[in-house]
Amino acid sequence: MANNDDRRVLIVDDDRQVRDVLHEIFLCNGYKCQLANDGREALEVFRTTRPPLTVTDVKMPVMDGLELLKAVRELDPDAAVIVLTGVGDIKTAIESLKIGAYDFIVKPVNVDELLIAAERAVEHRHLLIERREYQATLERRVAEATRDLALTLRELQDTYRSTLEALGSALDTRDVGTEAHSRRVHGYALTIARTHGVSEQEVKDIEHGVLLHDIGKIGIPDAILLKPGPLTPEEWIIMRTHPEVGRRLIERIPFLRGALPIVYHHHEKWNGTGYPLGLAGEAIPVGARVFAVADALDAMTFDRPYSKAIPYEAARKEIQRCAGTHFDPAVVTTFLSIPEIIFEEIRRRSLEP
């Protein structure tokens, strides 16, 4: 049912007797009434008070009922308007429905019919407003839920990233003492990948793959992994199992599946002489091809127990020389296009606490 504020009606008719009769009908049935002699006067009243219900005659001087109806609907699309019309004006009454009237009543007015139409018109208006408010509330809640979900997802991704970075650092300390190796290669690889035009989704997969590329070395005995001198052929066979070990470790973790191409294929070579599968050319996943260049750059420009660092320019030339054999020529071209200062900044940040 409508509330008390809804029981307000604007009565519009240029015939004073009709206006007074309508006033008495609505007043006796609990409505608060406002009266107007024509459409223009009624429009001014409507602008000021916005009554929920308007009952108007059609034929009036100055501004007729249809003009008033149009103006009222522009001011308030939910306004409930009932049009009163003579028997000969049915076409006009039908036109009023098209414009937005809730109903029309044929004169002489049947009191019960008028009051029922009035109640229904006000209730219809109330339902329209409720539905709009519900829709707005629903849309607001959906927007809030979406923001909350996005925030949760970002926090979860940040947690994943922090975990992977920590794991990558732990792997570095277990390997041959290469300080911040994973952090540097991570920065190099993402820079090369984005410059190479790799999609953001693939960049995320590369990010995970870089941080976890050597996770399979968990399964390599310390006697081999930490050996200061060259490995024997038998030891190399064991060392070369780490991509397979890594694959088995992460393939059942859904959010890490994108890392598999780098974890499993980061030792493949463009000419097919790498391992574990001896893939060649573009059969090697693009993430692994990007990683190969980034990893080689870091390996050559930082001291390791079995090799001394060489200058960046010398490493650059060596990578260029190996394009088409060890490395993807297109990825090398992309690498060569990146200013050295960008890689220097990545190296500097990798050493920060």
PyMOL commands that set and color helices and strands:
alter all, ss='L'
color gray80, all
select helices_A, chain A and resi 4-6+16-28+39-49+65-75+87-99+111-174+181-195+200-212+215-219+222-225+233-239+242-250+254-265+281-283+286-301+312-321+329-336+340-350
alter helices_A, ss='H'
color red, helices_A
select strands_A, chain A and resi 8-12+32-36+53-57+80-85+103-106
alter strands_A, ss='S'
color yellow, strands_A
deselect
rebuild
show_as cartoon
